[in-house]
Amino acid sequence: MFNFLCKTLLLHYGRRCTITSTSYNKDFAFPLFIKCISTATSNQHSFAVSYLINSCGFSQKSALSASKYLHFESPEKPDSVIALLKSHGFSETQISKVIRGLPQVLVACPERTLLPKFEFFYSKGFSSPELSKISSVCPQYLGRSLENRIIPTFNFLSDWFKSNETAIAAVKCCPGIFNLDVETYIAPSINVLRDIGVSERNILLFLRKWRGYNKKRFDDFKNNVEVVQEMGINPSRSYFVIALTAKSYGRIYWESKVEIFMRWGWSDEVFSAAFRKNPMFMLVSRDKIMTVMDFLVSKMGMESSAIAKRPDVIVQSMEKRFIPRSAVFQVLLSKGLINKKDINLITFFMCCEQVFLRKFVNSFDDAPKLLTLYQEKLGISKMTKSSVSKESIVCAGIQ
């Protein structure tokens, strides 16, 4: 009957129609609808583009792209959506992220579709700031069915972890979890980790970054677990899930990074030892690895083998660590205040701020000038956009 209707419209109006489907719940977007290209839809499209530019801060290109999913001729409904988000503590930046991630939210019914979801999360213990952050990071959940996906998923997590608080932590670590069938794709993986002694805290750490939520990747996941165990990393340590995360980015990506270290003179044994010592360095981008290795070896004269003994130096920031401190180093060296042979560059770059200032700035007569130079370089590095990838420690704050 539906196809017959489409054909009838085509014959009668001579317009091109396309059938579009969506997996979102019926209150949010029509599961099946006809989009007819006509003067009316052209006007709607034009109005949506203008609204996105003027009210949501979109560029023309972004607005044109997002407007493909929107059909409205007046601002009442999108205004009501934005008003609801603001009333729940969403900042303008967060609202923009929500709309960019899910343009269809602007045509949702605030009271019927969005508000019940917010109220559900509040009832479980989420705060308004937590909810707005989750929504801006992964707004797609707002298009999922509350009864058929969100509630069952949260209840599953709560039952599985035996704790409402841990379920909340899981959602905060992995807000995209509501887009997934947790029983099929996530629970088996968590079971594997739990069975080998990974703590709940580290399981949550792994959920934050892992992307292996399908059958094929689950098979790869099990293989990666075995590989990391064979490399001698203890599953009870947080380094285990960091190593597993690094392996989970894919074989080709992994091997391309290993190849970089081989080019800098590392052997397989040296690499494996460095990875066991601190696998975080394999979470940074290939560009970052090349930049740091070139800086430390070619410009600072460090031995590549010394870096392998302290691989965590690779994750340090060029702008906040290497550039400011190397500027101080060059001044001290040029004035004969230090002897390069007597300085351990790993210690120089890796010591905390307080120790660095005490040993390499304030202990010299030129301390005021050195401090000014250091602060200027640090300030410039904060204001300028680095050419180096900002991918750094994925699991910041985990010791």
C-alpha positions as YAML, in Angstrom:
chain: A
units: angstrom
residues:
- id: 1
  name: MET
  ca: [0.00, 0.00, 0.00]
- id: 2
  name: PHE
  ca: [2.84, 2.36, 0.89]
- id: 3
  name: ASN
  ca: [4.74, 1.69, -2.34]
- id: 4
  name: PHE
  ca: [1.52, 2.16, -4.29]
- id: 5
  name: LEU
  ca: [1.09, 5.56, -2.65]
- id: 6
  name: CYS
  ca: [4.64, 6.54, -3.65]
- id: 7
  name: LYS
  ca: [3.99, 5.55, -7.27]
- id: 8
  name: THR
  ca: [0.72, 7.46, -7.28]
- id: 9
  name: LEU
  ca: [2.46, 10.59, -6.03]
- id: 10
  name: LEU
  ca: [5.12, 10.23, -8.67]
- id: 11
  name: LEU
  ca: [2.60, 9.87, -11.48]
- id: 12
  name: HIS
  ca: [0.31, 12.59, -10.26]
- id: 13
  name: TYR
  ca: [2.81, 15.26, -9.31]
- id: 14
  name: GLY
  ca: [5.80, 14.29, -11.41]
- id: 15
  name: ARG
  ca: [8.09, 14.73, -8.45]
- id: 16
  name: ARG
  ca: [11.01, 12.63, -7.33]
- id: 17
  name: CYS
  ca: [10.37, 10.99, -3.95]
- id: 18
  name: THR
  ca: [12.76, 9.10, -1.76]
- id: 19
  name: ILE
  ca: [11.94, 6.74, 1.06]
- id: 20
  name: THR
  ca: [14.08, 7.29, 4.13]
- id: 21
  name: SER
  ca: [14.22, 5.06, 7.17]
- id: 22
  name: THR
  ca: [15.55, 5.63, 10.64]
- id: 23
  name: SER
  ca: [16.11, 3.54, 13.72]
- id: 24
  name: TYR
  ca: [15.01, 6.28, 16.12]
- id: 25
  name: ASN
  ca: [11.85, 5.96, 18.14]
- id: 26
  name: LYS
  ca: [8.55, 7.11, 16.67]
- id: 27
  name: ASP
  ca: [8.14, 10.09, 18.99]
- id: 28
  name: PHE
  ca: [11.44, 11.49, 17.82]
- id: 29
  name: ALA
  ca: [11.46, 10.91, 14.08]
- id: 30
  name: PHE
  ca: [9.12, 9.07, 11.75]
- id: 31
  name: PRO
  ca: [10.31, 5.50, 11.17]
- id: 32
  name: LEU
  ca: [9.34, 5.80, 7.51]
- id: 33
  name: PHE
  ca: [8.46, 8.93, 5.58]
- id: 34
  name: ILE
  ca: [8.34, 10.37, 2.09]
- id: 35
  name: LYS
  ca: [10.52, 13.34, 1.30]
- id: 36
  name: CYS
  ca: [9.18, 15.11, -1.77]
- id: 37
  name: ILE
  ca: [11.26, 17.72, -3.50]
- id: 38
  name: SER
  ca: [8.93, 20.63, -4.12]
- id: 39
  name: THR
  ca: [8.55, 24.32, -3.54]
- id: 40
  name: ALA
  ca: [7.24, 23.69, -0.03]
- id: 41
  name: THR
  ca: [10.18, 21.57, 1.04]
- id: 42
  name: SER
  ca: [12.55, 24.01, -0.60]
- id: 43
  name: ASN
  ca: [11.12, 26.76, 1.60]
- id: 44
  name: GLN
  ca: [11.43, 24.56, 4.65]
- id: 45
  name: HIS
  ca: [15.01, 23.76, 3.75]
- id: 46
  name: SER
  ca: [15.85, 27.44, 3.31]
- id: 47
  name: PHE
  ca: [14.25, 28.37, 6.65]
- id: 48
  name: ALA
  ca: [16.09, 25.55, 8.45]
- id: 49
  name: VAL
  ca: [19.41, 26.72, 7.01]
- id: 50
  name: SER
  ca: [18.76, 30.28, 8.13]
- id: 51
  name: TYR
  ca: [17.72, 29.13, 11.60]
- id: 52
  name: LEU
  ca: [20.82, 27.00, 12.05]
- id: 53
  name: ILE
  ca: [23.06, 29.89, 11.03]
- id: 54
  name: ASN
  ca: [21.31, 32.64, 12.97]
- id: 55
  name: SER
  ca: [20.17, 30.80, 16.08]
- id: 56
  name: CYS
  ca: [22.67, 27.95, 16.44]
- id: 57
  name: GLY
  ca: [25.91, 29.47, 15.19]
- id: 58
  name: PHE
  ca: [26.38, 27.08, 12.29]
- id: 59
  name: SER
  ca: [28.49, 27.94, 9.26]
- id: 60
  name: GLN
  ca: [26.64, 27.93, 5.96]
- id: 61
  name: LYS
  ca: [28.27, 24.64, 4.97]
- id: 62
  name: SER
  ca: [27.37, 22.96, 8.27]
- id: 63
  name: ALA
  ca: [23.85, 24.36, 8.13]
- id: 64
  name: LEU
  ca: [23.29, 23.05, 4.62]
- id: 65
  name: SER
  ca: [24.49, 19.62, 5.67]
- id: 66
  name: ALA
  ca: [22.38, 19.50, 8.85]
- id: 67
  name: SER
  ca: [19.28, 20.88, 7.17]
- id: 68
  name: LYS
  ca: [18.93, 17.67, 5.15]
- id: 69
  name: TYR
  ca: [17.48, 16.13, 8.29]
- id: 70
  name: LEU
  ca: [15.18, 19.02, 9.19]
- id: 71
  name: HIS
  ca: [11.81, 20.22, 7.92]
- id: 72
  name: PHE
  ca: [10.20, 23.21, 9.64]
- id: 73
  name: GLU
  ca: [8.91, 26.59, 8.48]
- id: 74
  name: SER
  ca: [8.65, 28.41, 11.81]
- id: 75
  name: PRO
  ca: [10.92, 28.75, 14.84]
- id: 76
  name: GLU
  ca: [8.40, 27.62, 17.48]
- id: 77
  name: LYS
  ca: [9.46, 23.98, 17.78]
- id: 78
  name: PRO
  ca: [13.26, 24.43, 17.57]
- id: 79
  name: ASP
  ca: [12.99, 27.40, 19.94]
- id: 80
  name: SER
  ca: [11.14, 25.22, 22.44]
- id: 81
  name: VAL
  ca: [13.82, 22.54, 22.20]
- id: 82
  name: ILE
  ca: [16.61, 25.04, 22.83]
- id: 83
  name: ALA
  ca: [14.64, 26.57, 25.70]
- id: 84
  name: LEU
  ca: [14.27, 23.16, 27.33]
- id: 85
  name: LEU
  ca: [17.99, 22.43, 27.01]
- id: 86
  name: LYS
  ca: [18.84, 25.81, 28.55]
- id: 87
  name: SER
  ca: [16.42, 25.21, 31.42]
- id: 88
  name: HIS
  ca: [18.36, 22.03, 32.25]
- id: 89
  name: GLY
  ca: [21.70, 23.78, 32.42]
- id: 90
  name: PHE
  ca: [23.01, 23.24, 28.90]
- id: 91
  name: SER
  ca: [25.48, 25.93, 27.84]
- id: 92
  name: GLU
  ca: [25.32, 27.44, 24.37]
- id: 93
  name: THR
  ca: [28.39, 25.42, 23.40]
- id: 94
  name: GLN
  ca: [26.78, 22.21, 24.62]
- id: 95
  name: ILE
  ca: [23.54, 23.00, 22.82]
- id: 96
  name: SER
  ca: [25.48, 23.58, 19.61]
- id: 97
  name: LYS
  ca: [27.24, 20.22, 20.05]
- id: 98
  name: VAL
  ca: [23.92, 18.47, 20.61]
- id: 99
  name: ILE
  ca: [22.41, 19.96, 17.47]
- id: 100
  name: ARG
  ca: [25.51, 19.25, 15.39]
- id: 101
  name: GLY
  ca: [25.56, 15.65, 16.54]
- id: 102
  name: LEU
  ca: [21.82, 15.14, 16.14]
- id: 103
  name: PRO
  ca: [20.16, 17.86, 14.03]
- id: 104
  name: GLN
  ca: [16.81, 16.06, 14.30]
- id: 105
  name: VAL
  ca: [16.63, 17.08, 17.95]
- id: 106
  name: LEU
  ca: [15.32, 20.47, 16.79]
- id: 107
  name: VAL
  ca: [12.10, 18.90, 15.54]
- id: 108
  name: ALA
  ca: [11.58, 16.68, 18.59]
- id: 109
  name: CYS
  ca: [8.73, 17.29, 20.99]
- id: 110
  name: PRO
  ca: [10.43, 18.62, 24.14]
- id: 111
  name: GLU
  ca: [7.79, 17.53, 26.64]
- id: 112
  name: ARG
  ca: [7.05, 14.14, 25.11]
- id: 113
  name: THR
  ca: [10.48, 13.08, 23.88]
- id: 114
  name: LEU
  ca: [13.29, 14.88, 25.67]
- id: 115
  name: LEU
  ca: [11.94, 15.72, 29.11]
- id: 116
  name: PRO
  ca: [11.04, 12.12, 30.09]
- id: 117
  name: LYS
  ca: [14.61, 11.05, 29.30]
- id: 118
  name: PHE
  ca: [16.07, 13.82, 31.41]
- id: 119
  name: GLU
  ca: [13.72, 12.96, 34.27]
- id: 120
  name: PHE
  ca: [14.71, 9.30, 34.08]
- id: 121
  name: PHE
  ca: [18.41, 10.13, 34.41]
- id: 122
  name: TYR
  ca: [17.74, 12.52, 37.29]
- id: 123
  name: SER
  ca: [15.80, 9.79, 39.05]
- id: 124
  name: LYS
  ca: [18.82, 7.51, 38.82]
- id: 125
  name: GLY
  ca: [21.17, 10.04, 40.37]
- id: 126
  name: PHE
  ca: [22.62, 12.02, 37.46]
- id: 127
  name: SER
  ca: [23.16, 15.71, 38.08]
- id: 128
  name: SER
  ca: [22.24, 18.41, 35.59]
- id: 129
  name: PRO
  ca: [25.91, 19.15, 34.69]
- id: 130
  name: GLU
  ca: [26.56, 15.43, 34.18]
- id: 131
  name: LEU
  ca: [23.53, 15.08, 31.95]
- id: 132
  name: SER
  ca: [24.40, 18.09, 29.83]
- id: 133
  name: LYS
  ca: [27.96, 16.85, 29.41]
- id: 134
  name: ILE
  ca: [26.85, 13.36, 28.41]
- id: 135
  name: SER
  ca: [24.32, 14.78, 25.97]
- id: 136
  name: SER
  ca: [26.85, 17.05, 24.30]
- id: 137
  name: VAL
  ca: [29.42, 14.27, 23.99]
- id: 138
  name: CYS
  ca: [26.99, 11.73, 22.54]
- id: 139
  name: PRO
  ca: [23.63, 13.32, 21.68]
- id: 140
  name: GLN
  ca: [22.49, 10.33, 19.63]
- id: 141
  name: TYR
  ca: [20.98, 8.74, 22.72]
- id: 142
  name: LEU
  ca: [18.35, 11.49, 22.71]
- id: 143
  name: GLY
  ca: [16.93, 9.85, 19.60]
- id: 144
  name: ARG
  ca: [16.65, 6.44, 21.21]
- id: 145
  name: SER
  ca: [13.51, 5.02, 22.71]
- id: 146
  name: LEU
  ca: [13.27, 5.55, 26.46]
- id: 147
  name: GLU
  ca: [11.22, 2.40, 27.07]
- id: 148
  name: ASN
  ca: [12.89, 0.10, 24.54]
- id: 149
  name: ARG
  ca: [16.54, 1.10, 24.79]
- id: 150
  name: ILE
  ca: [17.54, 3.60, 27.49]
- id: 151
  name: ILE
  ca: [15.75, 2.10, 30.50]
- id: 152
  name: PRO
  ca: [16.62, -1.54, 29.64]
- id: 153
  name: THR
  ca: [20.26, -0.62, 29.03]
- id: 154
  name: PHE
  ca: [20.66, 1.27, 32.29]
- id: 155
  name: ASN
  ca: [18.88, -1.46, 34.27]
- id: 156
  name: PHE
  ca: [21.12, -4.06, 32.64]
- id: 157
  name: LEU
  ca: [24.24, -2.14, 33.66]
- id: 158
  name: SER
  ca: [22.93, -1.63, 37.17]
- id: 159
  name: ASP
  ca: [22.15, -5.34, 37.56]
- id: 160
  name: TRP
  ca: [25.39, -6.43, 35.94]
- id: 161
  name: PHE
  ca: [27.61, -4.20, 38.08]
- id: 162
  name: LYS
  ca: [25.40, -4.75, 41.14]
- id: 163
  name: SER
  ca: [25.44, -1.00, 41.71]
- id: 164
  name: ASN
  ca: [23.52, 2.04, 40.52]
- id: 165
  name: GLU
  ca: [26.61, 4.19, 41.12]
- id: 166
  name: THR
  ca: [28.80, 1.98, 38.92]
- id: 167
  name: ALA
  ca: [26.14, 1.99, 36.21]
- id: 168
  name: ILE
  ca: [26.19, 5.80, 36.30]
- id: 169
  name: ALA
  ca: [29.99, 5.71, 36.06]
- id: 170
  name: ALA
  ca: [29.74, 3.36, 33.07]
- id: 171
  name: VAL
  ca: [27.39, 5.75, 31.27]
- id: 172
  name: LYS
  ca: [29.67, 8.69, 32.04]
- id: 173
  name: CYS
  ca: [32.67, 6.75, 30.70]
- id: 174
  name: CYS
  ca: [30.82, 5.51, 27.63]
- id: 175
  name: PRO
  ca: [27.77, 7.71, 26.86]
- id: 176
  name: GLY
  ca: [27.39, 6.01, 23.48]
- id: 177
  name: ILE
  ca: [26.44, 2.84, 25.30]
- id: 178
  name: PHE
  ca: [22.74, 3.54, 24.65]
- id: 179
  name: ASN
  ca: [23.36, 3.14, 20.94]
- id: 180
  name: LEU
  ca: [24.47, -0.44, 21.48]
- id: 181
  name: ASP
  ca: [22.99, -3.80, 22.35]
- id: 182
  name: VAL
  ca: [24.85, -4.23, 25.62]
- id: 183
  name: GLU
  ca: [23.91, -7.86, 26.15]
- id: 184
  name: THR
  ca: [25.22, -8.85, 22.73]
- id: 185
  name: TYR
  ca: [28.32, -6.70, 22.35]
- id: 186
  name: ILE
  ca: [29.46, -5.32, 25.70]
- id: 187
  name: ALA
  ca: [28.64, -7.90, 28.38]
- id: 188
  name: PRO
  ca: [30.73, -10.68, 26.76]
- id: 189
  name: SER
  ca: [33.75, -8.36, 26.61]
- id: 190
  name: ILE
  ca: [33.33, -7.25, 30.21]
- id: 191
  name: ASN
  ca: [33.03, -10.90, 31.23]
- id: 192
  name: VAL
  ca: [36.36, -11.68, 29.58]
- id: 193
  name: LEU
  ca: [38.05, -8.86, 31.48]
- id: 194
  name: ARG
  ca: [36.44, -9.76, 34.78]
- id: 195
  name: ASP
  ca: [37.39, -13.42, 34.41]
- id: 196
  name: ILE
  ca: [41.10, -12.60, 34.10]
- id: 197
  name: GLY
  ca: [41.08, -10.29, 37.12]
- id: 198
  name: VAL
  ca: [40.52, -6.80, 35.71]
- id: 199
  name: SER
  ca: [38.91, -4.57, 38.35]
- id: 200
  name: GLU
  ca: [35.63, -2.72, 37.80]
- id: 201
  name: ARG
  ca: [37.50, 0.59, 37.90]
- id: 202
  name: ASN
  ca: [39.76, -0.54, 35.06]
- id: 203
  name: ILE
  ca: [36.85, -2.03, 33.13]
- id: 204
  name: LEU
  ca: [35.24, 1.42, 33.19]
- id: 205
  name: LEU
  ca: [38.54, 2.88, 32.05]
- id: 206
  name: PHE
  ca: [38.51, 0.49, 29.09]
- id: 207
  name: LEU
  ca: [34.89, 1.22, 28.21]
- id: 208
  name: ARG
  ca: [35.75, 4.90, 27.91]
- id: 209
  name: LYS
  ca: [37.82, 4.38, 24.78]
- id: 210
  name: TRP
  ca: [37.17, 1.00, 23.27]
- id: 211
  name: ARG
  ca: [35.32, 0.86, 19.94]
- id: 212
  name: GLY
  ca: [35.07, -2.89, 19.44]
- id: 213
  name: TYR
  ca: [31.32, -3.27, 19.77]
- id: 214
  name: ASN
  ca: [30.53, -5.86, 17.11]
- id: 215
  name: LYS
  ca: [31.04, -9.58, 16.58]
- id: 216
  name: LYS
  ca: [34.13, -9.37, 14.41]
- id: 217
  name: ARG
  ca: [35.83, -6.94, 16.75]
- id: 218
  name: PHE
  ca: [34.85, -9.07, 19.73]
- id: 219
  name: ASP
  ca: [36.86, -11.90, 18.20]
- id: 220
  name: ASP
  ca: [39.76, -9.47, 17.71]
- id: 221
  name: PHE
  ca: [39.26, -8.27, 21.28]
- id: 222
  name: LYS
  ca: [39.69, -11.76, 22.71]
- id: 223
  name: ASN
  ca: [42.84, -12.21, 20.64]
- id: 224
  name: ASN
  ca: [44.21, -8.86, 21.85]
- id: 225
  name: VAL
  ca: [43.55, -9.85, 25.47]
- id: 226
  name: GLU
  ca: [45.66, -12.96, 24.94]
- id: 227
  name: VAL
  ca: [48.43, -10.99, 23.22]
- id: 228
  name: VAL
  ca: [48.63, -8.42, 26.03]
- id: 229
  name: GLN
  ca: [48.72, -11.21, 28.61]
- id: 230
  name: GLU
  ca: [51.50, -12.94, 26.68]
- id: 231
  name: MET
  ca: [53.48, -9.67, 26.71]
- id: 232
  name: GLY
  ca: [53.61, -10.01, 30.49]
- id: 233
  name: ILE
  ca: [51.33, -7.16, 31.59]
- id: 234
  name: ASN
  ca: [49.41, -7.94, 34.77]
- id: 235
  name: PRO
  ca: [45.59, -7.74, 34.29]
- id: 236
  name: SER
  ca: [45.21, -6.29, 37.78]
- id: 237
  name: ARG
  ca: [47.09, -3.13, 36.75]
- id: 238
  name: SER
  ca: [45.52, -0.20, 34.93]
- id: 239
  name: TYR
  ca: [48.33, -0.53, 32.37]
- id: 240
  name: PHE
  ca: [46.67, -3.74, 31.18]
- id: 241
  name: VAL
  ca: [43.56, -2.01, 29.85]
- id: 242
  name: ILE
  ca: [45.68, 0.86, 28.50]
- id: 243
  name: ALA
  ca: [47.73, -1.71, 26.56]
- id: 244
  name: LEU
  ca: [44.53, -3.40, 25.44]
- id: 245
  name: THR
  ca: [43.12, -0.09, 24.27]
- id: 246
  name: ALA
  ca: [46.26, 0.57, 22.22]
- id: 247
  name: LYS
  ca: [46.00, -2.87, 20.62]
- id: 248
  name: SER
  ca: [42.31, -2.37, 19.89]
- id: 249
  name: TYR
  ca: [42.90, 0.45, 17.40]
- id: 250
  name: GLY
  ca: [43.64, -2.16, 14.76]
- id: 251
  name: ARG
  ca: [46.55, -4.21, 13.45]
- id: 252
  name: ILE
  ca: [47.56, -1.86, 10.63]
- id: 253
  name: TYR
  ca: [47.53, 1.21, 12.87]
- id: 254
  name: TRP
  ca: [49.47, -0.65, 15.55]
- id: 255
  name: GLU
  ca: [52.10, -1.94, 13.12]
- id: 256
  name: SER
  ca: [52.57, 1.48, 11.54]
- id: 257
  name: LYS
  ca: [53.45, 2.91, 14.96]
- id: 258
  name: VAL
  ca: [55.80, 0.03, 15.77]
- id: 259
  name: GLU
  ca: [57.53, 0.62, 12.45]
- id: 260
  name: ILE
  ca: [58.29, 4.22, 13.44]
- id: 261
  name: PHE
  ca: [60.18, 3.04, 16.51]
- id: 262
  name: MET
  ca: [62.03, 0.46, 14.45]
- id: 263
  name: ARG
  ca: [63.22, 3.29, 12.19]
- id: 264
  name: TRP
  ca: [64.58, 5.06, 15.25]
- id: 265
  name: GLY
  ca: [66.65, 2.02, 16.13]
- id: 266
  name: TRP
  ca: [64.43, 0.09, 18.52]
- id: 267
  name: SER
  ca: [64.48, -3.68, 18.27]
- id: 268
  name: ASP
  ca: [61.46, -5.91, 18.88]
- id: 269
  name: GLU
  ca: [62.84, -6.68, 22.33]
- id: 270
  name: VAL
  ca: [63.38, -3.00, 23.16]
- id: 271
  name: PHE
  ca: [59.87, -2.12, 22.00]
- id: 272
  name: SER
  ca: [58.27, -4.93, 24.01]
- id: 273
  name: ALA
  ca: [60.17, -3.88, 27.14]
- id: 274
  name: ALA
  ca: [59.07, -0.26, 26.67]
- id: 275
  name: PHE
  ca: [55.46, -1.33, 26.15]
- id: 276
  name: ARG
  ca: [55.48, -3.42, 29.31]
- id: 277
  name: LYS
  ca: [56.99, -0.54, 31.23]
- id: 278
  name: ASN
  ca: [54.37, 2.02, 30.18]
- id: 279
  name: PRO
  ca: [52.04, 1.32, 27.22]
- id: 280
  name: MET
  ca: [50.61, 4.86, 27.18]
- id: 281
  name: PHE
  ca: [53.06, 5.95, 24.50]
- id: 282
  name: MET
  ca: [51.23, 3.76, 21.99]
- id: 283
  name: LEU
  ca: [48.08, 5.81, 22.47]
- id: 284
  name: VAL
  ca: [49.50, 8.95, 20.88]
- id: 285
  name: SER
  ca: [49.30, 9.63, 17.16]
- id: 286
  name: ARG
  ca: [51.92, 8.66, 14.63]
- id: 287
  name: ASP
  ca: [52.65, 12.33, 13.92]
- id: 288
  name: LYS
  ca: [53.20, 12.97, 17.61]
- id: 289
  name: ILE
  ca: [55.57, 10.01, 17.89]
- id: 290
  name: MET
  ca: [57.61, 11.22, 14.92]
- id: 291
  name: THR
  ca: [57.70, 14.80, 16.20]
- id: 292
  name: VAL
  ca: [58.82, 13.87, 19.72]
- id: 293
  name: MET
  ca: [61.40, 11.33, 18.58]
- id: 294
  name: ASP
  ca: [62.86, 13.79, 16.08]
- id: 295
  name: PHE
  ca: [63.00, 16.53, 18.70]
- id: 296
  name: LEU
  ca: [64.59, 14.43, 21.43]
- id: 297
  name: VAL
  ca: [67.04, 12.49, 19.25]
- id: 298
  name: SER
  ca: [67.89, 14.87, 16.40]
- id: 299
  name: LYS
  ca: [67.66, 18.24, 18.17]
- id: 300
  name: MET
  ca: [68.41, 17.43, 21.79]
- id: 301
  name: GLY
  ca: [70.92, 14.65, 21.11]
- id: 302
  name: MET
  ca: [69.32, 11.96, 23.25]
- id: 303
  name: GLU
  ca: [69.93, 8.29, 22.63]
- id: 304
  name: SER
  ca: [66.91, 6.49, 21.23]
- id: 305
  name: SER
  ca: [67.53, 3.67, 23.70]
- id: 306
  name: ALA
  ca: [67.22, 6.13, 26.62]
- id: 307
  name: ILE
  ca: [63.73, 7.05, 25.46]
- id: 308
  name: ALA
  ca: [62.78, 3.37, 25.40]
- id: 309
  name: LYS
  ca: [63.67, 3.17, 29.08]
- id: 310
  name: ARG
  ca: [61.28, 6.04, 29.88]
- id: 311
  name: PRO
  ca: [58.64, 5.76, 27.11]
- id: 312
  name: ASP
  ca: [56.23, 7.96, 29.05]
- id: 313
  name: VAL
  ca: [58.31, 10.92, 27.88]
- id: 314
  name: ILE
  ca: [56.71, 10.46, 24.44]
- id: 315
  name: VAL
  ca: [53.27, 11.46, 25.71]
- id: 316
  name: GLN
  ca: [54.48, 14.81, 27.03]
- id: 317
  name: SER
  ca: [53.30, 17.99, 25.29]
- id: 318
  name: MET
  ca: [55.57, 19.75, 22.82]
- id: 319
  name: GLU
  ca: [53.99, 23.10, 23.71]
- id: 320
  name: LYS
  ca: [53.69, 22.77, 27.48]
- id: 321
  name: ARG
  ca: [56.80, 20.75, 28.21]
- id: 322
  name: PHE
  ca: [59.47, 20.36, 25.53]
- id: 323
  name: ILE
  ca: [59.53, 23.81, 23.90]
- id: 324
  name: PRO
  ca: [59.55, 25.93, 27.10]
- id: 325
  name: ARG
  ca: [62.08, 23.74, 28.91]
- id: 326
  name: SER
  ca: [64.38, 23.38, 25.92]
- id: 327
  name: ALA
  ca: [64.52, 27.20, 25.65]
- id: 328
  name: VAL
  ca: [65.79, 27.34, 29.24]
- id: 329
  name: PHE
  ca: [68.20, 24.51, 28.52]
- id: 330
  name: GLN
  ca: [69.74, 26.32, 25.53]
- id: 331
  name: VAL
  ca: [70.31, 29.51, 27.57]
- id: 332
  name: LEU
  ca: [71.95, 27.61, 30.42]
- id: 333
  name: LEU
  ca: [74.10, 25.71, 27.97]
- id: 334
  name: SER
  ca: [75.17, 28.81, 25.99]
- id: 335
  name: LYS
  ca: [76.22, 30.63, 29.17]
- id: 336
  name: GLY
  ca: [78.17, 27.66, 30.44]
- id: 337
  name: LEU
  ca: [75.94, 27.29, 33.48]
- id: 338
  name: ILE
  ca: [75.41, 23.60, 32.82]
- id: 339
  name: ASN
  ca: [77.37, 20.84, 31.14]
- id: 340
  name: LYS
  ca: [75.33, 18.80, 28.69]
- id: 341
  name: LYS
  ca: [77.11, 15.62, 29.70]
- id: 342
  name: ASP
  ca: [76.08, 16.12, 33.32]
- id: 343
  name: ILE
  ca: [72.38, 16.62, 32.58]
- id: 344
  name: ASN
  ca: [69.99, 13.72, 32.31]
- id: 345
  name: LEU
  ca: [67.58, 15.04, 29.71]
- id: 346
  name: ILE
  ca: [64.89, 12.55, 30.68]
- id: 347
  name: THR
  ca: [64.95, 13.95, 34.21]
- id: 348
  name: PHE
  ca: [65.12, 17.48, 32.83]
- id: 349
  name: PHE
  ca: [61.94, 17.02, 30.81]
- id: 350
  name: MET
  ca: [60.07, 14.64, 33.09]
- id: 351
  name: CYS
  ca: [60.50, 16.24, 36.53]
- id: 352
  name: CYS
  ca: [57.49, 18.08, 37.93]
- id: 353
  name: GLU
  ca: [57.12, 21.84, 37.56]
- id: 354
  name: GLN
  ca: [58.17, 22.60, 41.12]
- id: 355
  name: VAL
  ca: [61.39, 20.59, 40.84]
- id: 356
  name: PHE
  ca: [62.19, 22.01, 37.39]
- id: 357
  name: LEU
  ca: [61.91, 25.60, 38.61]
- id: 358
  name: ARG
  ca: [63.94, 24.91, 41.74]
- id: 359
  name: LYS
  ca: [66.79, 23.05, 40.01]
- id: 360
  name: PHE
  ca: [67.02, 24.65, 36.59]
- id: 361
  name: VAL
  ca: [65.67, 28.18, 37.04]
- id: 362
  name: ASN
  ca: [65.74, 29.54, 40.59]
- id: 363
  name: SER
  ca: [69.14, 28.11, 41.50]
- id: 364
  name: PHE
  ca: [70.94, 30.43, 39.05]
- id: 365
  name: ASP
  ca: [71.76, 34.13, 39.30]
- id: 366
  name: ASP
  ca: [69.88, 34.72, 36.06]
- id: 367
  name: ALA
  ca: [66.72, 33.25, 37.60]
- id: 368
  name: PRO
  ca: [64.48, 36.28, 36.85]
- id: 369
  name: LYS
  ca: [65.45, 36.26, 33.16]
- id: 370
  name: LEU
  ca: [65.19, 32.50, 32.94]
- id: 371
  name: LEU
  ca: [61.76, 32.56, 34.57]
- id: 372
  name: THR
  ca: [60.59, 35.28, 32.19]
- id: 373
  name: LEU
  ca: [61.85, 33.30, 29.19]
- id: 374
  name: TYR
  ca: [60.21, 30.12, 30.46]
- id: 375
  name: GLN
  ca: [56.88, 31.82, 31.14]
- id: 376
  name: GLU
  ca: [56.95, 33.58, 27.75]
- id: 377
  name: LYS
  ca: [57.55, 30.31, 25.92]
- id: 378
  name: LEU
  ca: [54.91, 28.58, 28.00]
- id: 379
  name: GLY
  ca: [52.47, 31.43, 27.34]
- id: 380
  name: ILE
  ca: [53.14, 31.41, 23.61]
- id: 381
  name: SER
  ca: [52.67, 27.67, 23.50]
- id: 382
  name: LYS
  ca: [49.28, 27.99, 25.19]
- id: 383
  name: MET
  ca: [48.12, 30.68, 22.78]
- id: 384
  name: THR
  ca: [49.29, 29.14, 19.52]
- id: 385
  name: LYS
  ca: [47.80, 26.16, 17.83]
- id: 386
  name: SER
  ca: [50.32, 23.37, 17.58]
- id: 387
  name: SER
  ca: [50.97, 21.49, 14.39]
- id: 388
  name: VAL
  ca: [51.39, 18.44, 16.57]
- id: 389
  name: SER
  ca: [48.36, 16.25, 17.14]
- id: 390
  name: LYS
  ca: [46.71, 16.93, 20.47]
- id: 391
  name: GLU
  ca: [46.11, 13.22, 21.00]
- id: 392
  name: SER
  ca: [47.80, 12.56, 24.32]
- id: 393
  name: ILE
  ca: [47.22, 10.32, 27.29]
- id: 394
  name: VAL
  ca: [43.83, 8.76, 26.62]
- id: 395
  name: CYS
  ca: [43.44, 7.77, 30.22]
- id: 396
  name: ALA
  ca: [44.58, 11.00, 31.86]
- id: 397
  name: GLY
  ca: [44.82, 10.90, 35.62]
- id: 398
  name: ILE
  ca: [45.23, 7.13, 35.91]
- id: 399
  name: GLN
  ca: [48.36, 6.22, 37.80]
...
